[in-house]
């Protein structure tokens, strides 16, 4: 009769946990030995217990297997790095091409290096320049209009302040005349 399924969860009792660890570790070491013997595979197994004790098995020198592991992993990383570098090179080449195209367009818009353009390209460039000129004029009118409105508001505010100060001046002059008149009347 076979055993039932064991629920996989942490064993709470320390003694039971240690016994289970020892039995399963021995089974794992046995399986590693069998795999290396039957399949002529290089096997290295390292197990640390919860108390920090080391158990290991190796079908040959463990350092050699670990070195082989690092070399193999490093080769994969180098391939990934090469692929990544190649992708970045392609991206850089695309960006260089875009920059070159934009520099040529900039020169054309400045009226330079036009000899390489045909009639169709020249007409298209002329259309772009007219569109750009129209947009610039429109924006210039907006800026001038906004500036004029701002100056009008400032003028109105200064005018109102001037009128207020003139009224105060008239009141002060009136008060001074009344004071002088009062002083003249009160003179003995």
N, CA, C and O of each residue as an XYZ file, in Angstrom:
752
protein
N       0.825     -1.181      0.000
C       0.000      0.000      0.000
C       0.872      1.248      0.000
O       1.853      1.326      0.740
N       0.509      2.238     -0.844
C       1.297      3.471     -0.943
C       0.911      4.469      0.136
O      -0.139      4.373      0.772
N       1.799      5.420      0.309
C       1.517      6.466      1.299
C       0.664      7.555      0.648
O       0.675      7.724     -0.571
N      -0.064      8.279      1.470
C      -0.889      9.381      0.969
C      -0.021     10.607      0.674
O       1.167     10.641      0.996
N      -0.642     11.602      0.059
C       0.087     12.827     -0.252
C       0.404     13.575      1.026
O      -0.413     13.636      1.945
N       1.613     14.151      1.078
C       2.028     14.947      2.225
C       1.767     16.411      1.889
O       2.168     16.905      0.835
N       1.088     17.092      2.805
C       0.829     18.512      2.593
C       2.137     19.274      2.797
O       2.785     19.144      3.835
N       2.514     20.063      1.806
C       3.780     20.785      1.881
C       3.571     22.108      2.587
O       3.012     23.049      2.025
N       4.023     22.166      3.817
C       4.033     23.395      4.600
C       5.107     23.238      5.665
O       5.570     22.129      5.932
N       5.494     24.332      6.260
C       6.571     24.312      7.251
C       6.154     23.460      8.448
O       5.047     23.584      8.972
N       7.080     22.590      8.861
C       6.818     21.740     10.024
C       7.105     22.556     11.276
O       8.182     23.136     11.417
N       6.138     22.597     12.179
C       6.242     23.480     13.352
C       7.162     22.915     14.434
O       7.923     23.672     15.036
N       7.115     21.615     14.697
C       7.938     21.026     15.757
C       9.389     20.935     15.307
O       9.664     20.328     14.272
N      10.333     21.520     16.052
C      11.747     21.515     15.653
C      12.331     20.114     15.513
O      13.087     19.863     14.574
N      12.005     19.201     16.413
C      12.560     17.830     16.346
C      12.062     17.110     15.096
O      12.842     16.473     14.388
N      10.776     17.212     14.833
C      10.194     16.569     13.659
C      10.781     17.182     12.391
O      11.073     16.474     11.427
N      10.950     18.507     12.399
C      11.512     19.206     11.251
C      12.931     18.716     10.970
O      13.294     18.509      9.813
N      13.738     18.527     12.022
C      15.126     18.086     11.862
C      15.180     16.664     11.315
O      15.999     16.364     10.446
N      14.314     15.786     11.818
C      14.277     14.400     11.340
C      13.886     14.378      9.859
O      14.499     13.670      9.060
N      12.854     15.165      9.499
C      12.406     15.219      8.104
C      13.518     15.765      7.216
O      13.758     15.239      6.129
N      14.203     16.823      7.674
C      15.310     17.393      6.911
C      16.371     16.344      6.631
O      16.831     16.210      5.497
N      16.768     15.589      7.671
C      17.832     14.589      7.527
C      17.425     13.507      6.521
O      18.213     13.141      5.650
N      16.199     12.998      6.642
C      15.742     11.943      5.734
C      15.667     12.442      4.284
O      16.128     11.772      3.360
N      15.078     13.626      4.104
C      14.919     14.157      2.738
C      16.264     14.555      2.145
O      16.480     14.377      0.946
N      17.171     15.091      2.956
C      18.506     15.439      2.470
C      19.220     14.192      1.993
O      19.840     14.198      0.930
N      19.139     13.107      2.778
C      19.774     11.856      2.374
C      19.179     11.325      1.071
O      19.905     10.813      0.218
N      17.868     11.446      0.918
C      17.204     11.012     -0.323
C      17.658     11.861     -1.504
O      17.880     11.345     -2.599
N      17.798     13.179     -1.273
C      18.239     14.080     -2.326
C      19.681     13.780     -2.738
O      19.996     13.781     -3.928
N      20.551     13.526     -1.774
C      21.944     13.188     -2.061
C      22.015     11.875     -2.855
O      22.811     11.744     -3.784
N      21.173     10.910     -2.475
C      21.145      9.629     -3.169
C      20.708      9.820     -4.623
O      21.292      9.225     -5.529
N      19.677     10.653     -4.850
C      19.189     10.918     -6.208
C      20.275     11.623     -7.035
O      20.438     11.324     -8.218
N      21.009     12.546     -6.430
C      22.087     13.241     -7.137
C      23.160     12.246     -7.558
O      23.656     12.308     -8.683
N      23.523     11.324     -6.661
C      24.517     10.290     -6.965
C      24.032      9.416     -8.114
O      24.788      9.138     -9.045
N      22.767      8.980     -8.054
C      22.217      8.116     -9.088
C      22.188      8.823    -10.449
O      22.498      8.213    -11.472
N      21.814     10.113    -10.459
C      21.768     10.881    -11.705
C      23.155     10.984    -12.328
O      23.305     10.835    -13.541
N      24.157     11.237    -11.512
C      25.509     11.359    -12.049
C      26.024     10.014    -12.551
O      26.712      9.959    -13.570
N      25.700      8.932    -11.852
C      26.186      7.609    -12.223
C      25.466      7.075    -13.463
O      26.110      6.601    -14.398
N      24.146      7.149    -13.473
C      23.370      6.590    -14.574
C      23.493      7.400    -15.868
O      23.502      6.824    -16.956
N      23.585      8.714    -15.763
C      23.535      9.574    -16.954
C      24.874     10.210    -17.288
O      24.964     10.992    -18.235
N      25.908      9.893    -16.535
C      27.229     10.468    -16.746
C      27.155     12.000    -16.758
O      27.784     12.663    -17.583
N      26.365     12.544    -15.813
C      26.170     13.997    -15.711
C      27.070     14.555    -14.624
O      27.374     13.883    -13.638
N      27.493     15.803    -14.823
C      28.223     16.497    -13.763
C      27.184     17.093    -12.823
O      26.381     17.936    -13.223
N      27.208     16.645    -11.560
C      26.224     17.080    -10.573
C      26.948     17.656     -9.374
O      27.917     17.083     -8.876
N      26.464     18.795     -8.922
C      26.948     19.386     -7.673
C      25.710     19.786     -6.883
O      24.799     20.420     -7.415
N      25.686     19.410     -5.612
C      24.541     19.691     -4.753
C      25.060     20.294     -3.459
O      25.922     19.718     -2.794
N      24.530     21.454     -3.108
C      24.920     22.126     -1.865
C      23.647     22.405     -1.085
O      22.708     23.001     -1.612
N      23.613     21.977      0.162
C      22.439     22.179      1.014
C      22.907     22.726      2.350
O      23.831     22.191      2.962
N      22.254     23.810      2.803
C      22.509     24.340      4.134
C      21.275     24.106      4.979
O      20.157     24.410      4.562
N      21.482     23.561      6.177
C      20.361     23.337      7.085
C      19.966     24.669      7.714
O      20.649     25.677      7.534
N      18.861     24.664      8.452
C      18.404     25.884      9.112
C      19.394     26.328     10.189
O      19.413     27.496     10.576
N      20.211     25.399     10.668
C      21.222     25.760     11.669
C      22.523     26.195     11.004
O      23.455     26.618     11.688
N      22.597     26.096      9.680
C      23.774     26.540      8.952
C      24.763     25.434      8.627
O      25.846     25.707      8.109
N      24.411     24.198      8.919
C      25.313     23.093      8.590
C      25.289     22.825      7.094
O      24.237     22.852      6.455
N      26.477     22.566      6.552
C      26.636     22.342      5.123
C      26.615     20.851      4.813
O      27.266     20.053      5.487
N      25.858     20.490      3.783
C      25.891     19.132      3.220
C      26.117     19.313      1.732
O      25.484     20.163      1.105
N      27.023     18.512      1.154
C      27.299     18.669     -0.264
C      27.592     17.332     -0.913
O      28.030     16.380     -0.267
N      27.333     17.290     -2.229
C      27.697     16.139     -3.030
C      28.187     16.678     -4.362
O      27.658     17.663     -4.877
N      29.189     16.032     -4.909
C      29.697     16.415     -6.214
C      30.199     15.175     -6.924
O      30.896     14.351     -6.332
N      29.846     15.043     -8.195
C      30.291     13.888     -8.970
C      31.771     14.010     -9.333
O      32.405     13.005     -9.654
N      32.324     15.199     -9.291
C      33.756     15.451     -9.459
C      34.083     16.655     -8.579
O      33.278     17.008     -7.716
N      35.207     17.280     -8.763
C      35.596     18.415     -7.927
C      34.510     19.506     -7.980
O      34.171     20.007     -9.053
N      33.983     19.857     -6.821
C      32.864     20.813     -6.762
C      33.266     22.179     -7.293
O      32.464     22.861     -7.930
N      34.508     22.583     -7.034
C      34.971     23.888     -7.526
C      34.999     23.927     -9.055
O      34.697     24.949     -9.671
N      35.369     22.791     -9.650
C      35.389     22.704    -11.108
C      33.971     22.819    -11.671
O      33.758     23.480    -12.688
N      33.022     22.189    -11.027
C      31.624     22.260    -11.492
C      31.077     23.680    -11.322
O      30.385     24.198    -12.198
N      31.398     24.298    -10.184
C      30.934     25.675     -9.958
C      31.574     26.610    -10.979
O      30.910     27.508    -11.495
N      32.858     26.407    -11.275
C      33.536     27.209    -12.290
C      32.875     27.008    -13.651
O      32.660     27.962    -14.399
N      32.559     25.752    -13.957
C      31.881     25.432    -15.217
C      30.517     26.139    -15.280
O      30.123     26.659    -16.324
N      29.814     26.147    -14.154
C      28.517     26.832    -14.066
C      28.683     28.326    -14.365
O      27.945     28.885    -15.176
N      29.655     28.968    -13.709
C      29.864     30.404    -13.917
C      30.263     30.706    -15.357
O      29.797     31.688    -15.936
N      31.125     29.866    -15.943
C      31.529     30.079    -17.327
C      30.339     29.962    -18.272
O      30.180     30.764    -19.193
N      29.504     28.948    -18.029
C      28.330     28.733    -18.864
C      27.372     29.908    -18.724
O      26.873     30.419    -19.727
N      27.113     30.338    -17.517
C      26.212     31.469    -17.271
C      26.794     32.729    -17.878
O      26.061     33.533    -18.454
N      28.087     32.914    -17.759
C      28.750     34.085    -18.334
C      28.632     34.120    -19.839
O      28.483     35.200    -20.411
N      28.693     32.962    -20.510
C      28.574     32.893    -21.963
C      27.192     33.368    -22.399
O      27.059     34.086    -23.390
N      26.173     32.966    -21.661
C      24.820     33.399    -21.977
C      24.722     34.902    -21.810
O      24.125     35.586    -22.642
N      25.310     35.425    -20.728
C      25.267     36.861    -20.486
C      26.000     37.619    -21.581
O      25.556     38.688    -22.001
N      27.126     37.071    -22.050
C      27.878     37.728    -23.122
C      27.028     37.776    -24.386
O      27.017     38.793    -25.080
N      26.319     36.698    -24.696
C      25.447     36.687    -25.869
C      24.354     37.742    -25.729
O      24.059     38.479    -26.670
N      23.760     37.802    -24.537
C      22.735     38.824    -24.297
C      23.327     40.211    -24.446
O      22.701     41.101    -25.020
N      24.539     40.398    -23.927
C      25.190     41.703    -24.026
C      25.469     42.044    -25.482
O      25.284     43.186    -25.903
N      25.913     41.061    -26.244
C      26.189     41.307    -27.669
C      24.918     41.706    -28.403
O      24.920     42.626    -29.222
N      23.825     40.996    -28.097
C      22.546     41.326    -28.723
C      22.114     42.738    -28.340
O      21.651     43.508    -29.182
N      22.269     43.063    -27.071
C      21.892     44.390    -26.593
C      22.738     45.461    -27.257
O      22.218     46.488    -27.691
N      24.041     45.226    -27.337
C      24.940     46.193    -27.981
C      24.556     46.363    -29.447
O      24.551     47.482    -29.959
N      24.238     45.279    -30.115
C      23.852     45.349    -31.527
C      22.561     46.151    -31.689
O      22.444     46.956    -32.613
N      21.600     45.936    -30.802
C      20.351     46.696    -30.865
C      20.615     48.187    -30.644
O      20.032     49.037    -31.319
N      21.492     48.490    -29.698
C      21.821     49.902    -29.436
C      22.539     50.512    -30.639
O      22.303     51.672    -30.977
N      23.413     49.739    -31.286
C      24.097     50.248    -32.479
C      23.097     50.573    -33.579
O      23.192     51.609    -34.237
N      22.136     49.671    -33.768
C      21.103     49.921    -34.778
C      20.318     51.179    -34.434
O      20.016     51.991    -35.309
N      19.989     51.334    -33.155
C      19.247     52.520    -32.708
C      20.065     53.787    -32.945
O      19.529     54.796    -33.403
N      21.355     53.738    -32.635
C      22.238     54.887    -32.852
C      22.301     55.217    -34.339
O      22.246     56.389    -34.713
N      22.416     54.190    -35.199
C      22.465     54.425    -36.640
C      21.178     55.094    -37.134
O      21.219     56.012    -37.953
N      20.035     54.621    -36.625
C      18.755     55.236    -37.011
C      18.711     56.695    -36.570
O      18.284     57.568    -37.325
N      19.156     56.949    -35.343
C      19.133     58.322    -34.835
C      20.094     59.224    -35.608
O      19.792     60.391    -35.859
N      21.257     58.678    -35.985
C      22.199     59.459    -36.802
C      21.554     59.837    -38.130
O      21.702     60.965    -38.600
N      20.837     58.887    -38.733
C      20.172     59.155    -40.005
C      19.103     60.233    -39.848
O      18.969     61.112    -40.699
N      18.347     60.159    -38.758
C      17.312     61.168    -38.494
C      17.949     62.540    -38.291
O      17.451     63.538    -38.813
N      19.045     62.597    -37.537
C      19.738     63.866    -37.301
C      20.245     64.434    -38.628
O      20.112     65.631    -38.882
N      20.818     63.591    -39.460
C      21.320     64.047    -40.769
C      20.177     64.625    -41.611
O      20.326     65.677    -42.232
N      19.045     63.932    -41.625
C      17.885     64.400    -42.392
C      17.404     65.747    -41.863
O      17.110     66.655    -42.641
N      17.326     65.875    -40.540
C      16.865     67.131    -39.953
C      17.844     68.276    -40.218
O      17.430     69.412    -40.453
N      19.137     67.973    -40.178
C      20.133     69.011    -40.483
C      19.999     69.478    -41.928
O      20.109     70.672    -42.206
N      19.760     68.541    -42.854
C      19.560     68.911    -44.258
C      18.320     69.786    -44.407
O      18.351     70.784    -45.126
N      17.232     69.422    -43.737
C      16.001     70.218    -43.811
C      16.234     71.617    -43.245
O      15.738     72.604    -43.788
N      16.992     71.695    -42.148
C      17.299     72.993    -41.548
C      18.085     73.861    -42.532
O      17.788     75.044    -42.696
N      19.084     73.271    -43.184
C      19.876     74.004    -44.180
C      18.982     74.495    -45.314
O      19.107     75.634    -45.764
N      18.090     73.636    -45.766
C      17.188     74.015    -46.855
C      16.298     75.184    -46.433
O      16.073     76.111    -47.212
N      15.792     75.138    -45.195
C      14.934     76.221    -44.711
C      15.706     77.528    -44.578
O      15.123     78.608    -44.672
N      17.013     77.433    -44.359
C      17.850     78.622    -44.271
C      18.329     79.082    -45.645
O      19.039     80.082    -45.755
N      17.944     78.355    -46.688
C      18.319     78.721    -48.048
C      19.686     78.206    -48.452
O      20.265     78.692    -49.424
N      20.212     77.239    -47.731
C      21.525     76.688    -48.037
C      21.375     75.325    -48.703
O      20.359     74.651    -48.529
N      22.373     74.928    -49.455
C      22.454     73.593    -50.061
C      21.195     73.251    -50.872
O      20.639     72.161    -50.744
N      20.760     74.196    -51.703
C      19.543     74.002    -52.492
C      19.808     73.340    -53.838
O      18.866     72.942    -54.524
N      21.059     73.218    -54.220
C      21.386     72.687    -55.540
C      20.967     71.222    -55.693
O      20.725     70.769    -56.812
N      20.879     70.494    -54.613
C      20.544     69.072    -54.688
C      19.033     68.853    -54.812
O      18.590     67.725    -55.031
N      18.233     69.931    -54.674
C      16.774     69.791    -54.703
C      16.236     69.962    -56.118
O      16.726     70.781    -56.897
N      15.217     69.167    -56.428
C      14.530     69.286    -57.708
C      13.381     70.276    -57.597
O      13.175     70.887    -56.548
N      12.630     70.430    -58.691
C      11.524     71.395    -58.726
C      10.450     71.053    -57.697
O       9.922     71.935    -57.020
N      10.134     69.775    -57.589
C       9.084     69.349    -56.666
C       9.479     69.689    -55.229
O       8.674     70.231    -54.472
N      10.717     69.369    -54.858
C      11.189     69.647    -53.495
C      11.246     71.145    -53.228
O      10.932     71.595    -52.126
N      11.651     71.930    -54.251
C      11.712     73.391    -54.085
C      10.321     73.981    -53.864
O      10.149     74.874    -53.034
N       9.329     73.483    -54.605
C       7.954     73.971    -54.420
C       7.442     73.612    -53.027
O       6.790     74.416    -52.360
N       7.749     72.396    -52.607
C       7.334     71.960    -51.277
C       7.998     72.820    -50.200
O       7.351     73.203    -49.225
N       9.272     73.121    -50.372
C      10.008     73.965    -49.432
C       9.421     75.370    -49.399
O       9.274     75.970    -48.334
N       9.085     75.891    -50.593
C       8.478     77.223    -50.676
C       7.142     77.249    -49.926
O       6.841     78.210    -49.217
N       6.350     76.192    -50.087
C       5.056     76.090    -49.405
C       5.264     76.055    -47.885
O       4.544     76.718    -47.137
N       6.249     75.279    -47.441
C       6.540     75.205    -46.002
C       6.956     76.573    -45.466
O       6.538     76.974    -44.379
N       7.776     77.282    -46.230
C       8.232     78.608    -45.794
C       7.060     79.583    -45.711
O       6.980     80.369    -44.767
N       6.150     79.542    -46.688
C       4.975     80.431    -46.658
C       4.091     80.104    -45.461
O       3.610     81.006    -44.774
N       3.878     78.819    -45.212
C       3.079     78.415    -44.061
C       3.741     78.887    -42.765
O       3.069     79.408    -41.874
N       5.045     78.704    -42.664
C       5.774     79.148    -41.481
C       5.703     80.649    -41.309
O       5.531     81.151    -40.198
N       5.836     81.375    -42.431
C       5.764     82.842    -42.381
C       4.382     83.296    -41.907
O       4.275     84.220    -41.101
N       3.325     82.648    -42.406
C       1.964     82.996    -41.983
C       1.779     82.751    -40.485
O       1.186     83.568    -39.781
N       2.287     81.630    -40.017
C       2.169     81.314    -38.580
C       2.945     82.326    -37.736
O       2.487     82.737    -36.670
N       4.121     82.722    -38.219
C       4.937     83.700    -37.490
C       4.208     85.038    -37.430
O       4.157     85.664    -36.372
N       3.643     85.483    -38.551
C       2.902     86.752    -38.576
C       1.711     86.706    -37.631
O       1.450     87.664    -36.903
N       0.986     85.584    -37.644
C      -0.175     85.436    -36.765
C       0.247     85.525    -35.300
O      -0.387     86.219    -34.506
N       1.304     84.826    -34.956
C       1.788     84.856    -33.573
C       2.292     86.246    -33.201
O       2.099     86.698    -32.072
N       2.938     86.922    -34.146
C       3.441     88.271    -33.901
C       2.274     89.218    -33.614
O       2.347     90.039    -32.699
N       1.189     89.101    -34.405
C      -0.004     89.937    -34.170
C      -0.600     89.659    -32.798
O      -1.002     90.585    -32.093
N      -0.659     88.378    -32.414
C      -1.189     88.030    -31.094
C      -0.359     88.672    -29.985
O      -0.904     89.251    -29.045
N       0.969     88.563    -30.106
C       1.859     89.122    -29.078
C       1.698     90.632    -29.017
O       1.615     91.198    -27.927
N       1.653     91.304    -30.183
C       1.478     92.757    -30.206
C       0.132     93.170    -29.607
O       0.046     94.144    -28.859
N      -0.912     92.418    -29.947
C      -2.241     92.704    -29.412
C      -2.263     92.552    -27.892
O      -2.797     93.405    -27.182
N      -1.683     91.467    -27.404
C      -1.630     91.251    -25.951
C      -0.842     92.367    -25.275
O      -1.224     92.859    -24.213
N       0.269     92.760    -25.907
C       1.105     93.814    -25.335
C       0.351     95.150    -25.332
O       0.424     95.905    -24.363
N      -0.376     95.437    -26.425
C      -1.162     96.676    -26.501
C      -2.247     96.690    -25.431
O      -2.464     97.718    -24.790
N      -2.935     95.560    -25.227
C      -3.974     95.475    -24.193
C      -3.371     95.712    -22.813
O      -3.953     96.407    -21.980
N      -2.212     95.134    -22.584
C      -1.538     95.311    -21.300
C      -1.181     96.785    -21.094
O      -1.391     97.332    -20.011
N      -0.643     97.422    -22.132
C      -0.292     98.842    -22.029
C      -1.537     99.704    -21.799
O      -1.484    100.668    -21.035
N      -2.663     99.366    -22.453
C      -3.906    100.113    -22.250
C      -4.389     99.984    -20.808
O      -4.828    100.963    -20.204
N      -4.306     98.765    -20.259
C      -4.726     98.566    -18.850
C      -3.833     99.364    -17.917
O      -4.316    100.005    -16.984
N      -2.514     99.325    -18.173
C      -1.588    100.089    -17.337
C      -1.861    101.590    -17.462
O      -1.819    102.320    -16.471
N      -2.145    102.052    -18.705
C      -2.445    103.466    -18.928
C      -3.703    103.866    -18.157
O      -3.738    104.908    -17.504
N      -4.734    103.021    -18.244
C      -5.993    103.317    -17.548
C      -5.773    103.363    -16.041
O      -6.292    104.248    -15.361
N      -4.990    102.394    -15.510
C      -4.717    102.368    -14.067
C      -3.950    103.627    -13.652
O      -4.254    104.228    -12.622
N      -2.959    104.026    -14.452
C      -2.190    105.237    -14.133
C      -3.062    106.495    -14.257
O      -2.927    107.428    -13.464
N      -3.955    106.516    -15.256
C      -4.864    107.642    -15.424
C      -5.781    107.765    -14.209
O      -5.968    108.855    -13.669
N      -6.354    106.628    -13.785
C      -7.239    106.644    -12.616
C      -6.495    107.099    -11.365
O      -7.022    107.869    -10.562
N      -5.262    106.614    -11.210
C      -4.469    107.016    -10.050
C      -4.149    108.511    -10.106
O      -4.176    109.195     -9.083
N      -3.847    109.014    -11.305
C      -3.575    110.440    -11.487
C      -4.809    111.269    -11.129
O      -4.696    112.283    -10.439
N      -5.984    110.844    -11.594
C      -7.230    111.565    -11.292
C      -7.490    111.570     -9.787
O      -7.903    112.583     -9.223
N      -7.247    110.437     -9.149
C      -7.432    110.333     -7.691
C      -6.488    111.288     -6.960
O      -6.892    111.975     -6.022
N      -5.231    111.325     -7.397
C      -4.265    112.224     -6.763
C      -4.631    113.691     -7.018
O      -4.438    114.523     -6.132
N      -5.155    114.031     -8.205
C      -5.566    115.409     -8.489
C      -6.728    115.829     -7.585
O      -6.762    116.957     -7.094
N      -7.690    114.902     -7.366
C      -8.811    115.210     -6.465
C      -8.308    115.451     -5.045
O      -8.769    116.358     -4.353
N      -7.349    114.615     -4.624
C      -6.783    114.795     -3.288
C      -6.071    116.147     -3.192
O      -6.166    116.841     -2.180
N      -5.362    116.504     -4.252
C      -4.647    117.779     -4.281
C      -5.616    118.948     -4.177
O      -5.372    119.915     -3.456
N      -6.720    118.842     -4.913
C      -7.748    119.898     -4.851
C      -8.297    119.991     -3.433
O      -8.481    121.090     -2.910
N      -8.565    118.827     -2.796
C      -9.082    118.819     -1.430
C      -8.077    119.416     -0.457
O      -8.441    120.178      0.439
N      -6.812    119.064     -0.640
C      -5.769    119.592      0.250
C      -5.640    121.103      0.060
O      -5.503    121.842      1.035
N      -5.683    121.567     -1.203
C      -5.623    123.008     -1.469
C      -6.806    123.712     -0.815
O      -6.649    124.778     -0.220
N      -7.969    123.126     -0.926
C      -9.181    123.710     -0.322
C      -9.043    123.768      1.187
O      -9.382    124.770      1.816
N      -8.535    122.665      1.770
C      -8.348    122.631      3.226
C      -7.317    123.678      3.658
O      -7.486    124.306      4.703
N      -6.258    123.874      2.877
C      -5.245    124.883      3.196
C      -5.827    126.291      3.129
O      -5.556    127.125      3.993
N      -6.635    126.553      2.090
C      -7.263    127.878      1.963
C      -8.205    128.125      3.128
O      -8.247    129.225      3.680
N      -8.979    127.075      3.507
C      -9.896    127.219      4.642
C      -9.114    127.478      5.920
O      -9.544    128.268      6.760
N      -7.987    126.829      6.071
C      -7.159    127.000      7.261
C      -6.554    128.401      7.290
O      -6.524    129.039      8.342
N      -6.074    128.883      6.152
C      -5.534    130.232      6.076
C      -6.599    131.267      6.359
O      -6.359    132.238      7.077
N      -7.765    131.063      5.801
C      -8.882    131.984      6.028
C      -9.266    131.994      7.491
O      -9.533    133.048      8.069
N      -9.291    130.798      8.093
C      -9.621    130.689      9.519
C      -8.591    131.379     10.393
O      -8.927    131.984     11.412
N      -7.354    131.285      9.992
C      -6.281    131.919     10.763
C      -6.360    133.454     10.621
O      -6.077    134.181     11.573
N      -6.743    133.935      9.432
C      -6.855    135.376      9.217
C      -8.019    135.941     10.014
O      -7.933    137.054     10.534
N      -9.065    135.215     10.112
C     -10.243    135.669     10.856
C      -9.930    135.707     12.344
O     -10.402    136.597     13.052
N      -9.167    134.786     12.809
C      -8.851    134.686     14.236
C      -7.702    135.578     14.638
O      -7.323    135.557     15.809
N      -7.122    136.360     13.751
C      -6.019    137.227     14.099
C      -6.560    138.416     14.906
O      -7.617    138.943     14.561
N      -5.877    138.851     15.960
C      -6.360    139.985     16.783
C      -6.098    141.327     16.171
O      -6.450    142.351     16.756
